[in-house]
Structure formats: C-alpha cells, structure tokens
Amino acid sequence: MEREPIIGREHDAGIDSDRDTWPLGSAILPMTDEEIEAEAAEAEADIAAGRVYPHSLVSAWLETWGSPDYKPFDEWLKSSG
C-alpha cells in the first residue's frame, strides 16, 4: 500500500512526486509497507549479528555534523581509531 507524502499532496507542495526527481530521492517520500518490512528485517538481522554501534559512538559522530571535521560515518570511524 502506497502512503501519502509526508508534506501532503504533491500539488500542494508544487513538486513532482516521482522519487527520481526529488533532490534527496526516496529519502523524502515515505516508504511502502513492503519497504518498511524489508528495512525492519535487515535491521533485526544486523542486531542479531552484532552489527551495531554504541549510542556514545554515534553521538560523537553526530557532533561533527556541520563542522569541518564531518566525514561519512565509516570514514569517521576509521579515522577516530
């Protein structure tokens, strides 16, 4: 089942609803139920396999957002030792 865009109807926002035309792609449009279920299953598998990071580590990385020290998480993780 498709969901309504979070910002409301496409014509109200004056934008195209096609995911490929949005600046951030599908990050802005809500996911379908099937996509949510697939993401949840992937997350649960990551947790079960121990592929998680402590809150304190993620918080430290988030503190770099908007600063000259910002790097994508994987790069930041490698450089922070």
PDB file of N, CA, C and O in Angstrom, chain B, residues numbered from 101:
ATOM      1  N   MET B 101       0.834  -1.167   0.000  1.00  0.00           N
ATOM      2  CA  MET B 101       0.000   0.000   0.000  1.00  0.00           C
ATOM      3  C   MET B 101       0.891   1.246   0.000  1.00  0.00           C
ATOM      4  O   MET B 101       1.774   1.384   0.847  1.00  0.00           O
ATOM      5  N   GLU B 102       0.655   2.147  -0.949  1.00  0.00           N
ATOM      6  CA  GLU B 102       1.420   3.389  -1.017  1.00  0.00           C
ATOM      7  C   GLU B 102       0.886   4.375   0.014  1.00  0.00           C
ATOM      8  O   GLU B 102      -0.317   4.429   0.270  1.00  0.00           O
ATOM      9  N   ARG B 103       1.787   5.149   0.600  1.00  0.00           N
ATOM     10  CA  ARG B 103       1.410   6.147   1.592  1.00  0.00           C
ATOM     11  C   ARG B 103       1.447   7.537   0.974  1.00  0.00           C
ATOM     12  O   ARG B 103       2.130   7.762  -0.026  1.00  0.00           O
ATOM     13  N   GLU B 104       0.718   8.458   1.565  1.00  0.00           N
ATOM     14  CA  GLU B 104       0.746   9.845   1.129  1.00  0.00           C
ATOM     15  C   GLU B 104       2.102  10.448   1.474  1.00  0.00           C
ATOM     16  O   GLU B 104       2.694  10.082   2.490  1.00  0.00           O
ATOM     17  N   PRO B 105       2.606  11.365   0.650  1.00  0.00           N
ATOM     18  CA  PRO B 105       3.849  12.048   1.012  1.00  0.00           C
ATOM     19  C   PRO B 105       3.692  12.761   2.346  1.00  0.00           C
ATOM     20  O   PRO B 105       2.613  13.260   2.665  1.00  0.00           O
ATOM     21  N   ILE B 106       4.754  12.808   3.116  1.00  0.00           N
ATOM     22  CA  ILE B 106       4.717  13.424   4.433  1.00  0.00           C
ATOM     23  C   ILE B 106       4.293  14.881   4.363  1.00  0.00           C
ATOM     24  O   ILE B 106       3.576  15.361   5.241  1.00  0.00           O
ATOM     25  N   ILE B 107       4.731  15.595   3.325  1.00  0.00           N
ATOM     26  CA  ILE B 107       4.428  17.016   3.238  1.00  0.00           C
ATOM     27  C   ILE B 107       3.029  17.281   2.696  1.00  0.00           C
ATOM     28  O   ILE B 107       2.632  18.438   2.566  1.00  0.00           O
ATOM     29  N   GLY B 108       2.305  16.274   2.389  1.00  0.00           N
ATOM     30  CA  GLY B 108       0.954  16.454   1.874  1.00  0.00           C
ATOM     31  C   GLY B 108       0.889  16.099   0.407  1.00  0.00           C
ATOM     32  O   GLY B 108       1.783  15.442  -0.125  1.00  0.00           O
ATOM     33  N   ARG B 109      -0.141  16.524  -0.227  1.00  0.00           N
ATOM     34  CA  ARG B 109      -0.311  16.215  -1.641  1.00  0.00           C
ATOM     35  C   ARG B 109       0.742  16.921  -2.475  1.00  0.00           C
ATOM     36  O   ARG B 109       1.158  18.036  -2.160  1.00  0.00           O
ATOM     37  N   GLU B 110       1.166  16.263  -3.535  1.00  0.00           N
ATOM     38  CA  GLU B 110       2.216  16.808  -4.394  1.00  0.00           C
ATOM     39  C   GLU B 110       1.847  18.186  -4.942  1.00  0.00           C
ATOM     40  O   GLU B 110       2.685  19.087  -4.986  1.00  0.00           O
ATOM     41  N   HIS B 111       0.594  18.345  -5.355  1.00  0.00           N
ATOM     42  CA  HIS B 111       0.225  19.627  -5.949  1.00  0.00           C
ATOM     43  C   HIS B 111       0.203  20.744  -4.910  1.00  0.00           C
ATOM     44  O   HIS B 111       0.385  21.910  -5.261  1.00  0.00           O
ATOM     45  N   ASP B 112      -0.016  20.411  -3.636  1.00  0.00           N
ATOM     46  CA  ASP B 112       0.025  21.427  -2.587  1.00  0.00           C
ATOM     47  C   ASP B 112       1.438  21.959  -2.395  1.00  0.00           C
ATOM     48  O   ASP B 112       1.633  23.135  -2.086  1.00  0.00           O
ATOM     49  N   ALA B 113       2.412  21.091  -2.579  1.00  0.00           N
ATOM     50  CA  ALA B 113       3.804  21.484  -2.371  1.00  0.00           C
ATOM     51  C   ALA B 113       4.437  22.027  -3.650  1.00  0.00           C
ATOM     52  O   ALA B 113       5.523  22.605  -3.611  1.00  0.00           O
ATOM     53  N   GLY B 114       3.762  21.843  -4.776  1.00  0.00           N
ATOM     54  CA  GLY B 114       4.299  22.317  -6.036  1.00  0.00           C
ATOM     55  C   GLY B 114       5.503  21.529  -6.515  1.00  0.00           C
ATOM     56  O   GLY B 114       6.387  22.079  -7.172  1.00  0.00           O
ATOM     57  N   ILE B 115       5.544  20.242  -6.189  1.00  0.00           N
ATOM     58  CA  ILE B 115       6.678  19.414  -6.579  1.00  0.00           C
ATOM     59  C   ILE B 115       6.197  18.147  -7.252  1.00  0.00           C
ATOM     60  O   ILE B 115       5.034  17.761  -7.133  1.00  0.00           O
ATOM     61  N   ASP B 116       7.103  17.515  -7.955  1.00  0.00           N
ATOM     62  CA  ASP B 116       6.820  16.263  -8.650  1.00  0.00           C
ATOM     63  C   ASP B 116       6.945  15.121  -7.654  1.00  0.00           C
ATOM     64  O   ASP B 116       7.881  15.103  -6.853  1.00  0.00           O
ATOM     65  N   SER B 117       6.029  14.176  -7.687  1.00  0.00           N
ATOM     66  CA  SER B 117       6.060  13.070  -6.735  1.00  0.00           C
ATOM     67  C   SER B 117       6.980  11.931  -7.174  1.00  0.00           C
ATOM     68  O   SER B 117       7.160  10.971  -6.425  1.00  0.00           O
ATOM     69  N   ASP B 118       7.565  12.015  -8.367  1.00  0.00           N
ATOM     70  CA  ASP B 118       8.456  10.964  -8.836  1.00  0.00           C
ATOM     71  C   ASP B 118       9.743  10.987  -8.014  1.00  0.00           C
ATOM     72  O   ASP B 118      10.429  12.007  -7.963  1.00  0.00           O
ATOM     73  N   ARG B 119      10.071   9.870  -7.372  1.00  0.00           N
ATOM     74  CA  ARG B 119      11.240   9.806  -6.485  1.00  0.00           C
ATOM     75  C   ARG B 119      12.528  10.241  -7.175  1.00  0.00           C
ATOM     76  O   ARG B 119      13.385  10.859  -6.543  1.00  0.00           O
ATOM     77  N   ASP B 120      12.676   9.935  -8.437  1.00  0.00           N
ATOM     78  CA  ASP B 120      13.918  10.255  -9.135  1.00  0.00           C
ATOM     79  C   ASP B 120      14.111  11.753  -9.342  1.00  0.00           C
ATOM     80  O   ASP B 120      15.231  12.199  -9.594  1.00  0.00           O
ATOM     81  N   THR B 121      13.054  12.527  -9.242  1.00  0.00           N
ATOM     82  CA  THR B 121      13.181  13.962  -9.472  1.00  0.00           C
ATOM     83  C   THR B 121      13.372  14.750  -8.185  1.00  0.00           C
ATOM     84  O   THR B 121      13.611  15.956  -8.242  1.00  0.00           O
ATOM     85  N   TRP B 122      13.277  14.118  -7.048  1.00  0.00           N
ATOM     86  CA  TRP B 122      13.446  14.803  -5.765  1.00  0.00           C
ATOM     87  C   TRP B 122      14.927  14.968  -5.468  1.00  0.00           C
ATOM     88  O   TRP B 122      15.715  14.079  -5.791  1.00  0.00           O
ATOM     89  N   PRO B 123      15.327  16.074  -4.866  1.00  0.00           N
ATOM     90  CA  PRO B 123      16.745  16.293  -4.569  1.00  0.00           C
ATOM     91  C   PRO B 123      17.358  15.179  -3.726  1.00  0.00           C
ATOM     92  O   PRO B 123      18.508  14.801  -3.950  1.00  0.00           O
ATOM     93  N   LEU B 124      16.616  14.651  -2.766  1.00  0.00           N
ATOM     94  CA  LEU B 124      17.147  13.596  -1.910  1.00  0.00           C
ATOM     95  C   LEU B 124      16.580  12.232  -2.268  1.00  0.00           C
ATOM     96  O   LEU B 124      16.686  11.290  -1.482  1.00  0.00           O
ATOM     97  N   GLY B 125      15.990  12.118  -3.423  1.00  0.00           N
ATOM     98  CA  GLY B 125      15.459  10.843  -3.862  1.00  0.00           C
ATOM     99  C   GLY B 125      14.371  10.328  -2.935  1.00  0.00           C
ATOM    100  O   GLY B 125      13.491  11.084  -2.523  1.00  0.00           O
ATOM    101  N   SER B 126      14.429   9.054  -2.608  1.00  0.00           N
ATOM    102  CA  SER B 126      13.377   8.434  -1.816  1.00  0.00           C
ATOM    103  C   SER B 126      13.476   8.778  -0.336  1.00  0.00           C
ATOM    104  O   SER B 126      12.600   8.388   0.435  1.00  0.00           O
ATOM    105  N   ALA B 127      14.507   9.491   0.083  1.00  0.00           N
ATOM    106  CA  ALA B 127      14.642   9.844   1.493  1.00  0.00           C
ATOM    107  C   ALA B 127      13.501  10.744   1.952  1.00  0.00           C
ATOM    108  O   ALA B 127      13.168  10.758   3.137  1.00  0.00           O
ATOM    109  N   ILE B 128      12.904  11.488   1.042  1.00  0.00           N
ATOM    110  CA  ILE B 128      11.847  12.417   1.417  1.00  0.00           C
ATOM    111  C   ILE B 128      10.475  11.753   1.375  1.00  0.00           C
ATOM    112  O   ILE B 128       9.623  12.026   2.220  1.00  0.00           O
ATOM    113  N   LEU B 129      10.267  10.896   0.408  1.00  0.00           N
ATOM    114  CA  LEU B 129       8.962  10.244   0.288  1.00  0.00           C
ATOM    115  C   LEU B 129       8.868   9.086   1.273  1.00  0.00           C
ATOM    116  O   LEU B 129       9.858   8.398   1.526  1.00  0.00           O
ATOM    117  N   PRO B 130       7.693   8.873   1.823  1.00  0.00           N
ATOM    118  CA  PRO B 130       7.528   7.731   2.731  1.00  0.00           C
ATOM    119  C   PRO B 130       7.698   6.417   1.992  1.00  0.00           C
ATOM    120  O   PRO B 130       7.542   6.340   0.774  1.00  0.00           O
ATOM    121  N   MET B 131       8.016   5.404   2.748  1.00  0.00           N
ATOM    122  CA  MET B 131       8.242   4.080   2.176  1.00  0.00           C
ATOM    123  C   MET B 131       6.934   3.304   2.121  1.00  0.00           C
ATOM    124  O   MET B 131       5.994   3.588   2.864  1.00  0.00           O
ATOM    125  N   THR B 132       6.890   2.327   1.235  1.00  0.00           N
ATOM    126  CA  THR B 132       5.732   1.436   1.169  1.00  0.00           C
ATOM    127  C   THR B 132       5.814   0.469   2.349  1.00  0.00           C
ATOM    128  O   THR B 132       6.860   0.349   2.987  1.00  0.00           O
ATOM    129  N   ASP B 133       4.724  -0.211   2.633  1.00  0.00           N
ATOM    130  CA  ASP B 133       4.718  -1.205   3.705  1.00  0.00           C
ATOM    131  C   ASP B 133       5.763  -2.289   3.446  1.00  0.00           C
ATOM    132  O   ASP B 133       6.428  -2.754   4.372  1.00  0.00           O
ATOM    133  N   GLU B 134       5.902  -2.689   2.179  1.00  0.00           N
ATOM    134  CA  GLU B 134       6.874  -3.716   1.834  1.00  0.00           C
ATOM    135  C   GLU B 134       8.299  -3.229   2.096  1.00  0.00           C
ATOM    136  O   GLU B 134       9.133  -3.985   2.595  1.00  0.00           O
ATOM    137  N   GLU B 135       8.580  -1.968   1.762  1.00  0.00           N
ATOM    138  CA  GLU B 135       9.910  -1.413   2.017  1.00  0.00           C
ATOM    139  C   GLU B 135      10.185  -1.313   3.515  1.00  0.00           C
ATOM    140  O   GLU B 135      11.302  -1.576   3.960  1.00  0.00           O
ATOM    141  N   ILE B 136       9.187  -0.939   4.282  1.00  0.00           N
ATOM    142  CA  ILE B 136       9.345  -0.850   5.738  1.00  0.00           C
ATOM    143  C   ILE B 136       9.654  -2.229   6.311  1.00  0.00           C
ATOM    144  O   ILE B 136      10.549  -2.371   7.144  1.00  0.00           O
ATOM    145  N   GLU B 137       8.914  -3.246   5.864  1.00  0.00           N
ATOM    146  CA  GLU B 137       9.137  -4.611   6.347  1.00  0.00           C
ATOM    147  C   GLU B 137      10.536  -5.104   5.981  1.00  0.00           C
ATOM    148  O   GLU B 137      11.195  -5.754   6.793  1.00  0.00           O
ATOM    149  N   ALA B 138      10.994  -4.801   4.766  1.00  0.00           N
ATOM    150  CA  ALA B 138      12.334  -5.224   4.341  1.00  0.00           C
ATOM    151  C   ALA B 138      13.409  -4.524   5.168  1.00  0.00           C
ATOM    152  O   ALA B 138      14.381  -5.157   5.581  1.00  0.00           O
ATOM    153  N   GLU B 139      13.245  -3.218   5.413  1.00  0.00           N
ATOM    154  CA  GLU B 139      14.209  -2.470   6.230  1.00  0.00           C
ATOM    155  C   GLU B 139      14.237  -3.000   7.662  1.00  0.00           C
ATOM    156  O   GLU B 139      15.305  -3.127   8.260  1.00  0.00           O
ATOM    157  N   ALA B 140      13.072  -3.307   8.204  1.00  0.00           N
ATOM    158  CA  ALA B 140      12.989  -3.826   9.572  1.00  0.00           C
ATOM    159  C   ALA B 140      13.674  -5.192   9.669  1.00  0.00           C
ATOM    160  O   ALA B 140      14.397  -5.457  10.630  1.00  0.00           O
ATOM    161  N   ALA B 141      13.450  -6.048   8.688  1.00  0.00           N
ATOM    162  CA  ALA B 141      14.084  -7.371   8.689  1.00  0.00           C
ATOM    163  C   ALA B 141      15.607  -7.230   8.599  1.00  0.00           C
ATOM    164  O   ALA B 141      16.336  -7.959   9.271  1.00  0.00           O
ATOM    165  N   GLU B 142      16.083  -6.305   7.781  1.00  0.00           N
ATOM    166  CA  GLU B 142      17.528  -6.078   7.659  1.00  0.00           C
ATOM    167  C   GLU B 142      18.097  -5.553   8.984  1.00  0.00           C
ATOM    168  O   GLU B 142      19.162  -5.990   9.421  1.00  0.00           O
ATOM    169  N   ALA B 143      17.391  -4.626   9.615  1.00  0.00           N
ATOM    170  CA  ALA B 143      17.845  -4.083  10.900  1.00  0.00           C
ATOM    171  C   ALA B 143      17.887  -5.169  11.968  1.00  0.00           C
ATOM    172  O   ALA B 143      18.845  -5.244  12.739  1.00  0.00           O
ATOM    173  N   GLU B 144      16.869  -6.001  12.019  1.00  0.00           N
ATOM    174  CA  GLU B 144      16.834  -7.090  13.005  1.00  0.00           C
ATOM    175  C   GLU B 144      17.974  -8.075  12.776  1.00  0.00           C
ATOM    176  O   GLU B 144      18.555  -8.584  13.735  1.00  0.00           O
ATOM    177  N   ALA B 145      18.297  -8.345  11.521  1.00  0.00           N
ATOM    178  CA  ALA B 145      19.415  -9.242  11.210  1.00  0.00           C
ATOM    179  C   ALA B 145      20.739  -8.617  11.640  1.00  0.00           C
ATOM    180  O   ALA B 145      21.617  -9.309  12.156  1.00  0.00           O
ATOM    181  N   ASP B 146      20.883  -7.314  11.429  1.00  0.00           N
ATOM    182  CA  ASP B 146      22.099  -6.614  11.866  1.00  0.00           C
ATOM    183  C   ASP B 146      22.242  -6.687  13.379  1.00  0.00           C
ATOM    184  O   ASP B 146      23.335  -6.939  13.886  1.00  0.00           O
ATOM    185  N   ILE B 147      21.164  -6.471  14.097  1.00  0.00           N
ATOM    186  CA  ILE B 147      21.204  -6.535  15.564  1.00  0.00           C
ATOM    187  C   ILE B 147      21.573  -7.942  16.018  1.00  0.00           C
ATOM    188  O   ILE B 147      22.428  -8.116  16.886  1.00  0.00           O
ATOM    189  N   ALA B 148      20.928  -8.940  15.430  1.00  0.00           N
ATOM    190  CA  ALA B 148      21.203 -10.334  15.810  1.00  0.00           C
ATOM    191  C   ALA B 148      22.655 -10.715  15.538  1.00  0.00           C
ATOM    192  O   ALA B 148      23.233 -11.525  16.262  1.00  0.00           O
ATOM    193  N   ALA B 149      23.248 -10.129  14.489  1.00  0.00           N
ATOM    194  CA  ALA B 149      24.631 -10.446  14.116  1.00  0.00           C
ATOM    195  C   ALA B 149      25.639  -9.568  14.857  1.00  0.00           C
ATOM    196  O   ALA B 149      26.848  -9.731  14.690  1.00  0.00           O
ATOM    197  N   GLY B 150      25.141  -8.636  15.676  1.00  0.00           N
ATOM    198  CA  GLY B 150      26.047  -7.768  16.427  1.00  0.00           C
ATOM    199  C   GLY B 150      26.596  -6.607  15.629  1.00  0.00           C
ATOM    200  O   GLY B 150      27.575  -5.983  16.038  1.00  0.00           O
ATOM    201  N   ARG B 151      25.982  -6.308  14.498  1.00  0.00           N
ATOM    202  CA  ARG B 151      26.433  -5.182  13.685  1.00  0.00           C
ATOM    203  C   ARG B 151      25.754  -3.899  14.157  1.00  0.00           C
ATOM    204  O   ARG B 151      24.932  -3.314  13.452  1.00  0.00           O
ATOM    205  N   VAL B 152      26.115  -3.480  15.358  1.00  0.00           N
ATOM    206  CA  VAL B 152      25.538  -2.280  15.959  1.00  0.00           C
ATOM    207  C   VAL B 152      26.667  -1.454  16.573  1.00  0.00           C
ATOM    208  O   VAL B 152      27.762  -1.967  16.804  1.00  0.00           O
ATOM    209  N   TYR B 153      26.399  -0.183  16.834  1.00  0.00           N
ATOM    210  CA  TYR B 153      27.372   0.711  17.452  1.00  0.00           C
ATOM    211  C   TYR B 153      26.751   1.312  18.700  1.00  0.00           C
ATOM    212  O   TYR B 153      25.547   1.568  18.728  1.00  0.00           O
ATOM    213  N   PRO B 154      27.552   1.541  19.734  1.00  0.00           N
ATOM    214  CA  PRO B 154      27.013   2.125  20.963  1.00  0.00           C
ATOM    215  C   PRO B 154      26.539   3.564  20.739  1.00  0.00           C
ATOM    216  O   PRO B 154      27.059   4.287  19.889  1.00  0.00           O
ATOM    217  N   HIS B 155      25.556   3.945  21.516  1.00  0.00           N
ATOM    218  CA  HIS B 155      24.988   5.287  21.428  1.00  0.00           C
ATOM    219  C   HIS B 155      26.059   6.358  21.566  1.00  0.00           C
ATOM    220  O   HIS B 155      26.040   7.350  20.838  1.00  0.00           O
ATOM    221  N   SER B 156      26.981   6.172  22.481  1.00  0.00           N
ATOM    222  CA  SER B 156      28.020   7.174  22.709  1.00  0.00           C
ATOM    223  C   SER B 156      28.875   7.397  21.461  1.00  0.00           C
ATOM    224  O   SER B 156      29.283   8.525  21.186  1.00  0.00           O
ATOM    225  N   LEU B 157      29.147   6.341  20.711  1.00  0.00           N
ATOM    226  CA  LEU B 157      29.946   6.458  19.497  1.00  0.00           C
ATOM    227  C   LEU B 157      29.173   7.207  18.413  1.00  0.00           C
ATOM    228  O   LEU B 157      29.720   8.098  17.763  1.00  0.00           O
ATOM    229  N   VAL B 158      27.917   6.853  18.222  1.00  0.00           N
ATOM    230  CA  VAL B 158      27.088   7.519  17.216  1.00  0.00           C
ATOM    231  C   VAL B 158      26.888   8.989  17.597  1.00  0.00           C
ATOM    232  O   VAL B 158      26.902   9.861  16.728  1.00  0.00           O
ATOM    233  N   SER B 159      26.703   9.265  18.887  1.00  0.00           N
ATOM    234  CA  SER B 159      26.543  10.648  19.350  1.00  0.00           C
ATOM    235  C   SER B 159      27.787  11.478  19.054  1.00  0.00           C
ATOM    236  O   SER B 159      27.682  12.627  18.627  1.00  0.00           O
ATOM    237  N   ALA B 160      28.963  10.900  19.279  1.00  0.00           N
ATOM    238  CA  ALA B 160      30.210  11.610  18.995  1.00  0.00           C
ATOM    239  C   ALA B 160      30.312  11.939  17.514  1.00  0.00           C
ATOM    240  O   ALA B 160      30.751  13.030  17.148  1.00  0.00           O
ATOM    241  N   TRP B 161      29.909  11.004  16.658  1.00  0.00           N
ATOM    242  CA  TRP B 161      29.927  11.266  15.215  1.00  0.00           C
ATOM    243  C   TRP B 161      28.927  12.357  14.852  1.00  0.00           C
ATOM    244  O   TRP B 161      29.233  13.240  14.052  1.00  0.00           O
ATOM    245  N   LEU B 162      27.739  12.299  15.436  1.00  0.00           N
ATOM    246  CA  LEU B 162      26.722  13.313  15.135  1.00  0.00           C
ATOM    247  C   LEU B 162      27.188  14.707  15.528  1.00  0.00           C
ATOM    248  O   LEU B 162      26.792  15.691  14.903  1.00  0.00           O
ATOM    249  N   GLU B 163      28.007  14.800  16.536  1.00  0.00           N
ATOM    250  CA  GLU B 163      28.534  16.105  16.960  1.00  0.00           C
ATOM    251  C   GLU B 163      29.402  16.749  15.879  1.00  0.00           C
ATOM    252  O   GLU B 163      29.618  17.960  15.904  1.00  0.00           O
ATOM    253  N   THR B 164      29.900  15.953  14.933  1.00  0.00           N
ATOM    254  CA  THR B 164      30.733  16.506  13.864  1.00  0.00           C
ATOM    255  C   THR B 164      29.914  17.073  12.717  1.00  0.00           C
ATOM    256  O   THR B 164      30.460  17.773  11.865  1.00  0.00           O
ATOM    257  N   TRP B 165      28.627  16.791  12.673  1.00  0.00           N
ATOM    258  CA  TRP B 165      27.784  17.285  11.579  1.00  0.00           C
ATOM    259  C   TRP B 165      27.819  18.808  11.565  1.00  0.00           C
ATOM    260  O   TRP B 165      27.689  19.450  12.607  1.00  0.00           O
ATOM    261  N   GLY B 166      27.993  19.370  10.399  1.00  0.00           N
ATOM    262  CA  GLY B 166      28.019  20.814  10.254  1.00  0.00           C
ATOM    263  C   GLY B 166      29.358  21.433  10.610  1.00  0.00           C
ATOM    264  O   GLY B 166      29.492  22.657  10.614  1.00  0.00           O
ATOM    265  N   SER B 167      30.348  20.608  10.907  1.00  0.00           N
ATOM    266  CA  SER B 167      31.669  21.124  11.244  1.00  0.00           C
ATOM    267  C   SER B 167      32.669  20.714  10.165  1.00  0.00           C
ATOM    268  O   SER B 167      32.380  19.834   9.353  1.00  0.00           O
ATOM    269  N   PRO B 168      33.836  21.342  10.153  1.00  0.00           N
ATOM    270  CA  PRO B 168      34.867  20.937   9.181  1.00  0.00           C
ATOM    271  C   PRO B 168      35.362  19.504   9.412  1.00  0.00           C
ATOM    272  O   PRO B 168      35.963  18.902   8.522  1.00  0.00           O
ATOM    273  N   ASP B 169      35.108  18.962  10.608  1.00  0.00           N
ATOM    274  CA  ASP B 169      35.539  17.603  10.932  1.00  0.00           C
ATOM    275  C   ASP B 169      34.582  16.522  10.430  1.00  0.00           C
ATOM    276  O   ASP B 169      34.868  15.332  10.562  1.00  0.00           O
ATOM    277  N   TYR B 170      33.443  16.933   9.852  1.00  0.00           N
ATOM    278  CA  TYR B 170      32.457  15.942   9.412  1.00  0.00           C
ATOM    279  C   TYR B 170      33.040  15.033   8.335  1.00  0.00           C
ATOM    280  O   TYR B 170      33.715  15.482   7.409  1.00  0.00           O
ATOM    281  N   LYS B 171      32.758  13.741   8.489  1.00  0.00           N
ATOM    282  CA  LYS B 171      33.050  12.714   7.484  1.00  0.00           C
ATOM    283  C   LYS B 171      31.893  11.722   7.518  1.00  0.00           C
ATOM    284  O   LYS B 171      31.229  11.594   8.546  1.00  0.00           O
ATOM    285  N   PRO B 172      31.639  11.019   6.416  1.00  0.00           N
ATOM    286  CA  PRO B 172      30.659   9.936   6.472  1.00  0.00           C
ATOM    287  C   PRO B 172      31.047   8.971   7.598  1.00  0.00           C
ATOM    288  O   PRO B 172      32.227   8.837   7.921  1.00  0.00           O
ATOM    289  N   PHE B 173      30.067   8.307   8.188  1.00  0.00           N
ATOM    290  CA  PHE B 173      30.291   7.508   9.386  1.00  0.00           C
ATOM    291  C   PHE B 173      31.450   6.524   9.253  1.00  0.00           C
ATOM    292  O   PHE B 173      32.315   6.470  10.127  1.00  0.00           O
ATOM    293  N   ASP B 174      31.477   5.745   8.169  1.00  0.00           N
ATOM    294  CA  ASP B 174      32.536   4.740   8.014  1.00  0.00           C
ATOM    295  C   ASP B 174      33.926   5.382   7.985  1.00  0.00           C
ATOM    296  O   ASP B 174      34.866   4.865   8.590  1.00  0.00           O
ATOM    297  N   GLU B 175      34.050   6.509   7.282  1.00  0.00           N
ATOM    298  CA  GLU B 175      35.342   7.208   7.241  1.00  0.00           C
ATOM    299  C   GLU B 175      35.695   7.763   8.614  1.00  0.00           C
ATOM    300  O   GLU B 175      36.835   7.639   9.062  1.00  0.00           O
ATOM    301  N   TRP B 176      34.722   8.375   9.283  1.00  0.00           N
ATOM    302  CA  TRP B 176      34.959   8.926  10.611  1.00  0.00           C
ATOM    303  C   TRP B 176      35.386   7.834  11.576  1.00  0.00           C
ATOM    304  O   TRP B 176      36.304   8.022  12.374  1.00  0.00           O
ATOM    305  N   LEU B 177      34.723   6.704  11.500  1.00  0.00           N
ATOM    306  CA  LEU B 177      35.017   5.587  12.390  1.00  0.00           C
ATOM    307  C   LEU B 177      36.469   5.116  12.208  1.00  0.00           C
ATOM    308  O   LEU B 177      37.175   4.872  13.187  1.00  0.00           O
ATOM    309  N   LYS B 178      36.904   4.991  10.950  1.00  0.00           N
ATOM    310  CA  LYS B 178      38.277   4.557  10.669  1.00  0.00           C
ATOM    311  C   LYS B 178      39.292   5.584  11.172  1.00  0.00           C
ATOM    312  O   LYS B 178      40.340   5.214  11.701  1.00  0.00           O
ATOM    313  N   SER B 179      38.985   6.860  11.008  1.00  0.00           N
ATOM    314  CA  SER B 179      39.949   7.899  11.392  1.00  0.00           C
ATOM    315  C   SER B 179      39.953   8.195  12.882  1.00  0.00           C
ATOM    316  O   SER B 179      40.902   8.791  13.392  1.00  0.00           O
ATOM    317  N   SER B 180      38.903   7.785  13.585  1.00  0.00           N
ATOM    318  CA  SER B 180      38.833   8.095  15.018  1.00  0.00           C
ATOM    319  C   SER B 180      39.437   6.990  15.872  1.00  0.00           C
ATOM    320  O   SER B 180      39.448   7.084  17.100  1.00  0.00           O
ATOM    321  N   GLY B 181      39.928   5.968  15.238  1.00  0.00           N
ATOM    322  CA  GLY B 181      40.662   4.928  15.944  1.00  0.00           C
ATOM    323  C   GLY B 181      39.801   3.912  16.577  1.00  0.00           C
ATOM    324  O   GLY B 181      40.305   2.980  17.205  1.00  0.00           O
TER     325      GLY B 181
END
